[in-house]
Amino acid sequence: MNTQKDLCDLLEEQIDKHSVSEVLNALSNVCFEKSEHLKVTWQDKNAAKCWEERAITLMNLADSSEMRD
């Protein structure tokens, strides 16, 4: 089982390998995919909206960090 430290180490590796903005964009894509899955499979529009909002937030953070990378 992964601990919080393990997760942080994995994220740091990915940031070092790619960039903060690329990692945030990847997380954003995962959130969009979860949103779509909830809409299609479970017809849960409320949960899907929450995941979509997270995706948009991460996408915006990626865009702002891209300017600094």
Secondary structure, DSSP 8 states (H G I E B T S, - for coil): ---HHHHHHHHHHHHHHS-HHHHHHHHHHHHHHHHHHIIIII--HHHHHHHHHHHHHHHHHHHHHHTT-
